[in-house]
Every structure is written in structure tokens, then in C-alpha cells.
Amino acid sequence: MPSLFTLNMTRLRAWPLLGLLLLAAGGRGTTGEERKPNFVLIMVDDLGIGDVGCYGNDTIRTPNIDRLASEGVRLSQHIAAAPLCTPSRSAFMTGRYPLRSGMAGAGRSRVLLFLGGSGGLLSSETTFAKRLQQQGYSTGLVGKWHLGLNCEHRGDHCHHPNTHGFDYYYGIPFTLHNDCEPGEDSVVMTDLQQTLRNMTVMLGIGLFTLVCIHVLGLVEISLWVLVLLFLLSALATAVWYVPFNFLSTWNCVLMRNQDVVEQPVRLETLPQRLLGEAKHFIQRNANRPFLLFFSLAHIHTPLFKNPKFAGKSQHGRYGDNMEELDWMIGEITDTVDSLGLAGDTLMYFTSDHGGHLEDADDAVGQKGGWNGIYRGGKAMGGWEGGIRVPGIFRWPGKLKAGRVVDEPTSLMDLYPTLTHLARDSRPDRPLDGYNLMPLLQGKEQRSEHEFMFHYCGVYLNAARWHPPDSDSIYKVHFFTPNFSPPGAIGCYDGKVCPCSGKHVTYHDPPLMFNLLHDPSESRPLTPDAEPRHAEVLAQLSKAVESHQKTFNNGQTSQNSGGIPNQMTWDKILWRPWLQPCCGTFPFCGCREEQTAAI
């Protein structure tokens, strides 16, 4: 019979084993407390809501996106805070209108144009990634950022994803654009490029002519005049032409955390590398709560040319890219499922805004997306086609499969939804989004978004009201962009619609639509045809006034509440001392394999 001493020693030796068993039973690193859910957020760039099968497309094959919808909840009125990348993504990350974080432009440019500019999402801003990181989550961003990089010098990374709560970053810190693809036409301030090019040529011709006249002795010309013309010509070339001429090097950069690993980025293998990094992040963090934001380079131009998908769709290269995109989403879903994480993981699929209707050429055909029945598109203010986006949530065992929510929701709702699910109850600043879980789970039937506001840059462009006593959704436009020529689908080929002055038409009274009966915004309501016309205008007037009071003690909505505007020309334009570079500036250049081997 064992002695009491032997029994006690046996119990002591058993405690470590018992602890390990309890640790395993608790679910990959938790003891007693229920495991916090993982989050896989997938955002596509420039995807039109009409490009997806479960939103009505029957000519582009999107079985993997459709599977997410059939196994989860699909939102039919999911709204972006802006019809352009930078402001929409800042609102998505912070849960607040972009104006509040200084990420809305007052002038012609409403997105960041150069990776070497100083504007971006301020480090003082709070993102959902930062909140979850503080809750013990492993956080990663793979893909597009487009919210700035440096502030005062190369390498300070004040706007970098690592500064905003992402432990790991791999991707393009700017955006995909035509300058990254040899042979494509530039899209960055093309008219200004042409003006500066003409100015440089004219100065050069003028200088050459005057030198010839001076040498031939036809007219006596002061040496100082020649020197001045030479300096002006050199200045125009060095300060303006050089940044534009080298856009493929300056803006087309691939980074791993804070290191540039490829410059310029090779587009032919970029999608596969982004997909591989996203899958590896999930695999590395399978045993702990994680947040992955997979921000795809698709479906922005230039379109990819993967031979595996080339010519397989009914819609040219754009359709091929859509089907490649869908395949990538299937790979991410299979990765989650194969690791046994489906029941622990909330997956979300969306686009940053609507498709770019104006983007097309004779060689490729349509290069931008289709927004279905909705009017307008990317960069066209508050028209539905530019801001209504797919919204799909999948969480087996937590969300009923196949549900459709027909209530207004917003990309800004992700922030409070994620912090709620991560059980983060710490005080926060006022948000413009709401926790979506009651709607997604069917516990609530009405959205908390009674009013929503739509901006064109810093200007309040439109607003909607979902009356508590009705299923109607009334929307008014205070001004609309002028399409050119009249009757066209956009403002002018390849550009973005301006938000003020002669480029817009102001409406008094505002244009009014009932989206319940007229989602395509084709039949403006009149006082004679709509009994609630006066009431709608009165309610929205009060709502706009209250909304504007939330900015800087009641100042107009053109003021961002004391936050320095990050979209001014002095912050957007290229500065050589801010330009990220692998190698010695300005001789930047490297390939990822070379960097990895060092």
C-alpha cells in the first residue's frame, strides 16, 4: 500500500499534466473563458455590386463568394462612407466618417496620389486593429493600404499599418494603378502632367532659340535671362516631371512590415504572393485569436493577366480577373475550414466602393466594374452605384445560413462589431457605426442607422432617412455631379467627378428618391406625388444640422473638428525625402527574392 508521502508526490507530479489537459480543453490557449472569435475580413478594390452572382450577376462565375452568402448572411443595403479608396478605407478602419480623421479632400484630389507624400491616417487615430491588438489578438494586414506611410522623413512610418495596430504587414502600401504596368497610360493627374510636359518643352525651345539668337549676334540678350530660363526649365523637369516619370518606381512598392522588399512590384506574381501570405498568416495563428484583413489588389486596374484564367469568362479580362478573385476567396475559405476554424471564425466580404464605370479602352474593353441597377459609380458622389457594396458575413453555428438583411448598414459598422465580439468594453470616442450582431443574428429587425450621410470630399452631398414607422428609405441629393456629355454615365473619361463649383448642380429643393420603390434613383419625387415630401425634408434638415454639430463645436461639416486635413496639396504631393526606397535613393530597385536572401 503506498504511503501518504508517495500519494502526495504523485498528485504534485500530476498537476502539470492536468494543467496541460485543461489548456487543451479550453480551446487553443484559453482556460475556462470561451475563446474569442477569429476575424477574416476580405475587401476587394473597386468591385461593383452587380459583378457578384448572389447580387444578381448570372454571367460571371463567383461560386466561392456565393458560397459565403449561402452559408451566412447577405446585406442588401451595405453602404461605403465614400465612393473613393482612401476616404472609404479610413472610415472602415476607424468606424467614423473620413472627415473626422482629416481624410476627406476639399479640392480636386480626394485620394492620396504619391507614396512619398506626408498625408495619411494619423497615428493618433484608433482603428479596430489597434483595439483588437490591445485585446491580445494577433493582427495582420495583407494587401492594399493606401492610407499613407511617412510624415517627416523616410522611415518614420507614422501612417504605416504597424503603427495602426497590425502586428504583421505584407503588401502594397499605396494602391495598384496603371503606372505599375509597363505600356499602360498614366492615371495620376494626367492633365497636370501634360501641362508640365508642355511647359518644359516650351521653356527648352525658348532657351534654345534665345541661345541661337545670342550666338548669331542678332539680338543682344542678357546672360541673366538665359540663366533664368535654364533654371526654370531645370526646375520644371526636376520638381515635376521626374516624380511623374518615375511613378512606377516611387509608387509601386511591395513591403514586408517596414521593409521595402520589391521596387517596382512585379504584377505578374503579386496576386499569388498576397494569397500565399494570407493563408500563411491564418496557419501561423490557428492556435490563438487572430484578425486578418485581406485587402486584395483586385479588381482595380491595371487588370492582371494570369494565364490560368485568361479567356475563361464571358466578359474579357475584367471577367477573368473577377473569376480569379473568386478563386482566391475560395482558397482563403478552404484554409479556414481545413484547420477546423470555421466555427471560431467570422468571415466578411465587401468592396471599398462601387465599380469604376468610366474605366475602359479599345484594346481591353470594359476595365471597371458593373453596379447593377444602381446609378453612378466610383467617384460620382452619393449616387448608389458608387457607395452600395456587397456585404457578406459567414460564421457557421453563430449566424443562420442563407439570411438576407434588407436594412441600411455601413462599412463603418465593422469597427463596433469587431470590438463587441472581442469583448472590448473600454471607453471609446463617439462612432458613426453600430454593432451589427443583433441584425445579423435576427435579434433585431431594424437598423440603428435611421439617418446616413454621404459625402463628396468634405462636402455633404446626400443624406437618407429610414423612418421608424415605415420600410421606405428616403434619400435626398443636395447637389449632383455634372455628367459629360449630358446623358453619359460619368463625368469625363478616366477621371473622377469634382465636388464643387461649375462641375456640380445644386438642387433647391433637393432631389428626393424613395429607394424602397426606386433603388436606381431614376424617378425624383415631387410634393404632389409624395405625401411625406415636406416631412422628409424637415426630418433630414434637422438630422443634418445635428450631424454637423458633431464637428468642432457646431461648425459646418467642412471642418474636421480640429484634425489637420491630410488631403491638402502640400501633404499629397511627392517629397523625395519621404520616398520609401530599397537601395540608395534615388537609385531604388530590388526584387523580393534578393531581399529575402540578404
C-alpha positions in Angstrom: 0.0 0.0 0.0 1.5 3.4 -1.0 2.5 5.8 1.8 0.8 9.2 2.2 4.1 10.8 1.1 4.1 8.7 -2.1 0.4 9.7 -2.9 1.2 13.4 -2.3 4.2 13.3 -4.6 2.1 11.6 -7.3 -0.5 14.3 -7.0 2.1 17.0 -7.3 3.6 15.4 -10.4 0.1 15.1 -11.9 -0.7 18.9 -11.6 1.4 19.9 -14.7 -0.2 17.2 -16.8 -3.7 18.2 -15.6 -2.9 21.9 -16.5 -1.9 20.9 -20.0 -5.1 18.9 -20.4 -7.2 21.8 -19.2 -5.3 24.2 -21.5 -6.1 21.9 -24.5 -9.7 21.5 -23.4 -10.1 25.3 -23.2 -9.7 25.7 -26.9 -6.3 26.5 -28.2 -4.9 28.6 -25.4 -7.9 29.6 -23.3 -8.8 28.2 -19.9 -12.4 28.4 -18.7 -13.2 31.5 -20.7 -14.8 31.0 -24.1 -12.4 31.5 -27.0 -12.7 34.9 -28.6 -13.6 34.6 -32.3 -11.1 35.0 -35.2 -11.9 37.5 -37.9 -11.1 37.2 -41.6 -12.0 40.4 -43.4 -11.8 40.4 -47.2 -12.0 43.7 -49.0 -11.9 44.0 -52.8 -10.8 47.1 -54.6 -13.4 48.8 -56.9 -15.7 45.8 -57.1 -19.2 46.6 -58.5 -22.1 45.1 -56.5 -23.5 43.9 -59.8 -20.4 41.8 -60.5 -21.3 39.1 -57.9 -23.6 36.1 -58.5 -25.5 36.4 -55.3 -26.2 40.0 -56.0 -27.8 39.3 -59.4 -25.0 38.6 -61.9 -25.6 35.5 -64.0 -22.7 35.8 -66.4 -19.7 36.0 -64.2 -18.9 32.8 -62.1 -18.5 33.6 -58.4 -19.2 30.3 -56.7 -17.0 30.9 -53.7 -18.4 34.3 -52.9 -21.9 32.9 -53.4 -21.0 30.1 -51.0 -20.2 32.6 -48.3 -23.6 34.1 -48.8 -25.4 30.8 -48.8 -23.6 29.7 -45.6 -24.1 33.1 -43.9 -25.9 36.4 -44.0 -26.0 38.8 -47.0 -26.6 42.5 -46.6 -28.6 44.1 -49.4 -28.1 47.8 -48.4 -24.4 47.9 -47.3 -23.0 51.4 -47.8 -19.5 52.8 -48.1 -18.7 56.1 -46.4 -17.2 57.5 -49.7 -17.0 56.5 -53.4 -13.2 56.5 -53.4 -10.5 54.3 -51.8 -8.7 56.5 -49.3 -11.6 58.1 -47.5 -13.7 54.9 -47.6 -10.9 52.8 -46.1 -10.2 55.3 -43.4 -13.9 55.2 -42.4 -13.8 51.4 -42.5 -10.8 51.3 -40.2 -12.0 53.8 -37.7 -15.7 53.4 -37.6 -16.1 57.1 -38.3 -16.8 59.4 -41.3 -13.5 60.2 -43.1 -13.9 63.9 -42.3 -13.4 63.2 -38.6 -9.9 61.9 -39.2 -8.9 64.5 -41.8 -9.1 62.0 -44.7 -11.6 63.9 -46.8 -10.4 66.3 -49.5 -11.7 69.8 -50.2 -10.0 70.1 -53.6 -9.7 68.2 -56.8 -7.7 65.3 -55.3 -9.6 63.2 -52.8 -7.2 60.2 -52.5 -3.5 60.0 -51.8 -1.6 60.3 -55.0 2.0 59.6 -54.0 3.6 57.2 -51.6 6.2 59.9 -51.0 3.6 62.4 -49.7 3.1 63.2 -46.0 -0.6 62.8 -45.7 -2.3 59.8 -44.2 -4.2 58.3 -41.3 -2.8 59.9 -38.2 -1.1 57.8 -35.6 -3.5 59.3 -33.0 -6.4 57.7 -34.7 -7.9 54.5 -33.3 -8.5 51.5 -35.7 -10.3 48.3 -35.0 -6.9 46.6 -35.4 -5.4 48.7 -32.6 -8.3 47.8 -30.3 -8.0 44.1 -31.0 -4.2 44.1 -30.7 -4.7 45.5 -27.2 -7.1 42.7 -26.5 -4.4 40.1 -27.2 -5.2 39.4 -30.9 -2.6 38.6 -33.4 -3.3 41.1 -36.2 -2.3 41.1 -39.8 -2.9 43.1 -43.0 -2.1 41.5 -46.3 -2.6 43.6 -49.5 -3.5 47.2 -50.2 -3.2 50.0 -47.6 -3.5 53.5 -49.3 -3.7 55.4 -46.0 -0.2 56.9 -46.1 3.3 56.0 -44.9 5.7 58.7 -43.7 5.3 62.1 -42.1 8.6 64.0 -41.8 11.3 61.7 -43.0 11.8 58.4 -44.8 11.3 55.6 -42.4 9.3 57.3 -39.6 6.3 55.2 -40.7 3.8 57.4 -38.8 0.9 56.2 -41.1 2.2 52.7 -41.6 -0.1 49.7 -40.8 2.3 48.6 -38.0 1.5 52.0 -36.3 -2.2 51.4 -36.6 -2.4 48.1 -34.8 -1.3 45.5 -37.3 1.5 43.2 -35.9 2.2 42.0 -39.4 2.0 43.7 -42.8 2.7 42.4 -46.3 1.5 44.2 -49.4 1.4 47.4 -51.4 1.3 50.4 -49.1 -0.1 52.6 -51.9 -2.5 51.2 -54.4 -2.5 49.4 -57.7 -2.6 51.8 -60.6 -1.7 51.9 -64.3 1.8 53.3 -63.8 2.7 50.0 -62.2 2.2 48.2 -65.6 4.6 48.9 -68.4 2.7 50.1 -71.5 -0.4 51.4 -69.6 -1.3 55.1 -69.7 -0.7 57.0 -66.5 -3.7 58.0 -64.5 -2.2 60.3 -61.9 -3.0 63.9 -62.6 -2.7 63.3 -66.3 -3.7 66.8 -67.4 -1.2 68.4 -65.0 1.5 66.0 -66.3 0.7 67.2 -69.9 0.7 70.8 -68.8 4.1 70.5 -67.1 5.5 68.5 -70.0 4.4 71.2 -72.4 5.8 73.9 -70.1 9.2 72.1 -70.0 9.2 71.7 -73.8 8.3 75.4 -74.3 10.9 76.6 -71.9 13.5 74.3 -73.6 12.6 75.6 -77.0 12.6 79.2 -75.8 16.0 78.7 -74.2 17.5 77.1 -77.3 16.1 79.8 -79.5 17.5 82.6 -77.4 20.9 81.0 -77.2 20.9 80.7 -81.0 19.9 84.4 -81.4 22.6 85.4 -78.9 25.3 83.3 -80.5 24.5 84.6 -84.0 24.6 88.1 -82.7 21.1 89.0 -84.0 20.0 90.5 -80.7 21.9 91.2 -77.5 20.4 89.0 -74.8 21.5 89.3 -71.1 23.2 86.3 -69.7 20.9 86.5 -66.7 17.9 86.0 -68.9 19.4 82.8 -70.3 20.4 81.6 -66.8 16.8 82.3 -65.6 15.3 80.4 -68.4 17.7 77.5 -67.8 16.8 77.4 -64.1 13.1 77.5 -64.8 13.4 74.6 -67.3 15.5 72.6 -64.9 13.1 73.3 -62.1 10.1 72.2 -64.2 11.9 69.0 -65.1 13.4 68.1 -61.7 10.4 69.0 -59.4 7.5 67.9 -61.5 8.5 65.7 -64.5 10.8 63.5 -62.5 8.2 62.3 -60.0 5.7 61.5 -62.7 8.2 59.9 -65.0 9.3 57.5 -62.2 5.9 56.7 -60.8 6.4 53.0 -61.4 9.4 53.2 -59.0 8.1 55.6 -56.5 4.5 54.3 -56.0 4.7 50.7 -57.0 6.3 49.3 -53.9 5.9 46.0 -52.0 6.7 45.9 -48.3 7.0 43.4 -45.5 6.4 45.2 -42.3 8.5 48.3 -42.6 11.0 47.0 -45.2 10.7 47.5 -48.9 11.2 44.1 -50.4 10.4 44.8 -54.1 10.6 48.0 -56.1 8.9 48.2 -58.5 6.5 45.4 -57.7 6.1 42.6 -60.3 2.4 42.4 -61.1 2.6 39.0 -62.8 3.1 37.2 -59.5 1.5 39.7 -57.0 -1.9 38.0 -56.6 -0.3 34.6 -55.8 2.1 36.1 -53.3 -0.6 38.0 -51.5 -2.8 34.9 -51.3 0.1 32.8 -50.0 0.9 35.4 -47.3 -2.8 35.5 -46.2 -3.0 31.7 -46.0 0.3 31.5 -44.0 -0.9 34.1 -41.6 -4.0 32.1 -40.8 -2.0 28.9 -40.4 0.6 30.6 -38.2 -2.1 31.9 -35.8 -4.5 29.0 -35.8 -4.0 28.4 -32.1 -4.8 31.9 -30.9 -7.4 34.6 -31.7 -6.4 36.5 -34.8 -7.6 39.3 -37.1 -6.6 39.1 -40.8 -7.5 41.9 -43.1 -7.0 40.6 -46.6 -7.1 43.7 -48.8 -6.9 42.5 -52.3 -5.3 44.3 -55.3 -8.1 43.0 -57.5 -10.2 44.3 -59.2 -8.5 47.7 -59.6 -6.8 48.5 -62.9 -4.4 47.5 -64.4 -6.1 44.2 -64.7 -4.0 41.1 -64.1 -3.0 38.6 -66.8 -2.9 35.2 -65.2 -2.8 32.6 -68.0 -4.8 30.2 -65.8 -7.8 32.4 -66.0 -7.2 34.3 -69.3 -10.1 34.0 -71.7 -12.2 31.8 -69.4 -15.0 34.4 -68.7 -17.7 36.0 -70.8 -16.5 39.5 -70.0 -13.0 39.8 -71.3 -10.1 40.5 -69.0 -12.3 42.1 -66.4 -14.4 38.9 -66.1 -11.2 36.8 -66.0 -10.0 38.9 -63.1 -13.3 38.5 -61.3 -13.1 34.7 -61.6 -9.5 34.7 -60.4 -10.6 36.9 -57.4 -13.4 34.4 -56.6 -10.9 31.5 -56.7 -8.7 33.3 -54.2 -11.6 33.8 -51.8 -12.3 30.1 -52.1 -8.7 29.4 -51.2 -9.0 31.5 -48.0 -12.3 29.9 -47.1 -10.8 26.4 -47.6 -7.8 27.3 -45.4 -10.1 28.4 -42.6 -12.2 25.2 -42.9 -9.3 22.8 -43.3 -7.8 24.0 -40.0 -11.1 23.4 -38.2 -11.6 27.1 -37.6 -14.9 27.7 -39.3 -17.0 27.7 -36.1 -14.5 30.0 -34.5 -14.1 32.5 -37.3 -16.3 35.3 -38.6 -15.6 35.8 -42.3 -16.6 39.1 -44.0 -16.6 40.0 -47.7 -17.0 43.5 -49.2 -15.7 46.2 -51.5 -14.3 49.6 -50.6 -16.8 51.3 -53.0 -18.6 50.7 -56.3 -17.2 49.9 -59.7 -15.4 52.4 -62.0 -17.8 52.7 -64.9 -15.7 55.1 -66.9 -12.6 52.9 -67.0 -12.4 51.3 -70.4 -10.3 51.4 -73.6 -10.5 50.0 -77.2 -7.8 47.3 -76.6 -9.2 45.7 -73.4 -12.8 46.9 -73.4 -14.5 47.5 -70.0 -11.9 47.6 -67.3 -14.2 48.8 -64.4 -17.0 47.0 -62.6 -20.7 46.9 -63.1 -23.0 48.3 -60.4 -26.2 46.5 -61.4 -29.3 48.6 -61.3 -27.7 51.3 -59.2 -27.0 54.7 -60.7 -23.4 56.1 -60.9 -20.2 54.6 -59.7 -16.7 55.2 -58.3 -16.0 58.9 -57.6 -19.6 60.0 -58.5 -20.6 61.4 -55.2 -23.6 60.0 -53.3 -25.2 58.0 -56.2 -26.0 54.5 -55.0 -23.7 52.8 -57.6 -20.6 54.4 -56.1 -21.4 53.6 -52.4 -23.6 50.5 -52.3 -21.3 47.5 -51.9 -21.6 43.7 -51.2 -21.7 42.8 -47.6 -21.5 39.1 -46.6 -20.9 37.6 -43.1 -20.3 33.9 -42.6 -20.0 32.3 -39.2 -21.2 28.7 -39.0 -23.1 27.9 -35.8 -23.5 31.6 -34.9 -25.2 33.1 -38.0 -28.2 31.4 -39.7 -27.3 30.3 -43.2 -29.0 32.0 -46.1 -30.4 35.0 -44.3 -30.7 38.4 -46.1 -30.8 41.6 -44.2 -32.6 44.4 -46.1 -31.8 47.2 -43.7 -29.3 50.0 -44.2 -25.8 49.1 -42.9 -22.4 50.6 -43.3 -18.7 49.7 -43.7 -18.3 51.8 -40.6 -20.2 49.1 -38.6 -17.3 46.7 -38.7 -15.4 48.6 -36.0 -18.0 48.4 -33.3 -19.0 44.8 -34.4 -15.4 43.5 -34.0 -14.8 45.3 -30.7 -18.1 43.9 -29.3 -17.2 40.3 -30.3 -13.7 40.7 -28.9 -15.3 41.7 -25.6 -13.6 45.1 -25.6 -15.8 47.3 -23.4 -13.2 50.0 -22.8 -14.3 53.7 -23.3 -14.1 54.9 -26.9 -14.7 58.0 -28.9 -18.1 58.5 -30.5 -18.6 56.3 -33.5 -20.7 56.6 -36.7 -21.1 52.8 -37.0 -23.2 50.4 -35.0 -22.7 46.8 -33.8 -24.2 44.6 -36.5 -24.6 41.4 -34.4 -28.3 42.0 -33.4 -29.2 42.4 -37.1 -27.1 39.5 -38.3 -28.5 37.1 -35.7 -32.1 38.2 -36.2 -32.5 39.5 -32.7 -33.3 43.0 -34.1 -35.2 43.7 -37.3 -34.5 47.4 -37.6 -31.1 49.0 -38.4 -29.8 51.6 -35.9 -29.0 53.8 -39.0 -32.1 55.9 -39.1 -30.1 58.6 -40.9 -27.0 58.2 -43.0 -24.9 60.9 -44.6 -23.0 60.8 -47.9 -20.0 63.0 -48.7 -18.3 64.1 -51.9 -14.9 65.0 -50.4 -15.6 67.4 -47.5 -19.0 68.4 -48.9 -22.2 66.9 -47.6 -23.6 65.6 -50.9 -26.7 63.5 -49.9 -28.5 62.0 -46.9 -31.0 59.2 -46.3 -33.8 58.7 -43.8 -35.3 55.3 -42.8 -38.4 56.3 -40.9 -39.1 54.2 -37.8 -42.7 53.7 -38.9 -42.0 52.6 -42.5 -40.0 50.3 -44.7 -39.3 53.3 -47.0 -35.8 54.8 -47.3 -35.9 58.4 -48.5 -32.7 59.8 -50.0 -32.1 63.4 -51.0 -29.2 64.9 -53.1 -28.2 68.4 -52.2 -26.1 68.5 -55.3 -25.1 66.1 -58.0 -22.0 65.9 -60.3 -22.5 67.0 -63.9 -22.1 64.2 -66.3 -20.4 65.0 -69.5 -21.6 64.9 -72.1 -25.2 65.1 -70.8 -26.7 61.7 -70.6 -23.3 60.0 -70.2 -22.6 57.5 -67.4 -19.8 59.6 -65.9 -18.1 63.0 -65.7 -15.4 62.5 -68.2 -13.3 59.6 -69.4 -10.9 58.1 -66.9 -11.2 60.9 -64.3 -13.2 61.5 -61.1 -16.1 63.8 -60.7 -15.3 67.1 -58.9 -17.4 68.0 -55.8 -17.9 71.8 -56.2 -18.2 74.8 -58.4 -19.2 74.6 -62.0 -18.8 70.8 -62.0 -21.9 70.2 -59.9 -25.6 71.1 -60.0 -27.1 72.3 -56.7 -30.8 71.4 -56.1 -33.3 73.5 -54.2 -35.3 71.7 -53.1 -33.0 68.7 -53.0 -33.6 65.8 -55.4 -35.6 63.1 -53.5 -36.0 59.4 -54.1 -37.6 56.5 -52.3 -35.1 53.7 -52.5 -37.6 51.1 -51.5 -39.5 51.6 -54.7 -36.8 53.3 -56.9 -33.4 51.8 -56.0 -32.0 53.0 -59.3 -32.7 56.7 -58.4 -34.4 57.3 -61.7 -37.7 58.9 -60.6 -37.4 62.0 -58.4 -40.3 62.5 -56.0 -42.4 65.7 -56.1 -44.6 67.2 -53.4 -47.7 66.2 -55.4 -46.6 62.6 -55.8 -45.2 62.0 -52.3 -47.4 62.8 -49.3 -44.4 62.8 -47.0 -42.3 65.1 -49.1 -42.3 68.1 -46.7 -41.8 65.8 -43.7 -38.8 64.1 -45.3 -37.1 67.4 -46.0 -37.8 68.7 -42.5 -36.6 65.5 -40.8 -33.4 65.4 -42.9 -32.8 69.1 -42.3 -32.9 68.6 -38.5 -30.7 65.5 -38.9 -28.1 67.3 -41.0 -28.0 70.1 -38.5 -27.4 67.7 -35.6 -24.8 65.8 -37.6 -22.9 69.0 -38.4 -22.8 70.0 -34.8 -20.7 66.9 -34.0 -17.8 68.6 -36.0 -15.8 71.1 -34.0 -18.5 72.5 -31.7 -21.1 73.1 -34.3 -19.0 74.3 -37.2 -20.0 73.1 -40.6 -19.3 69.7 -41.9 -16.4 71.0 -44.0 -14.4 71.3 -40.8 -12.9 68.1 -39.4 -13.1 69.1 -35.8 -9.5 70.4 -35.3 -7.9 67.4 -37.0 -5.3 68.6 -39.6 -6.6 67.9 -43.1 -4.4 65.1 -44.6 -5.7 65.6 -48.2 -4.3 69.1 -48.9 -1.9 69.6 -51.8 1.1 70.2 -49.5 0.5 66.8 -47.9 -0.4 64.9 -51.1 2.4 65.9 -53.4 5.6 64.0 -53.7 8.6 64.8 -51.5 11.9 63.0 -52.2 12.9 62.8 -48.5 9.7 60.8 -47.8 10.0 58.3 -50.6 10.4 54.7 -49.5 13.3 53.0 -51.2 15.3 49.8 -51.2 18.8 50.7 -52.1 20.3 54.2 -52.2 17.9 56.9 -53.2 17.2 57.8 -55.9 18.7 54.5 -57.3 15.9 52.4 -55.8 15.3 48.9 -57.0 15.1 45.3 -55.7 13.3 42.0 -56.2 11.8 40.1 -53.3 14.0 37.0 -53.7 17.1 39.2 -53.5 15.9 41.0 -50.4 14.9 37.7 -48.7 18.3 36.3 -49.3 20.2 39.2 -47.7 
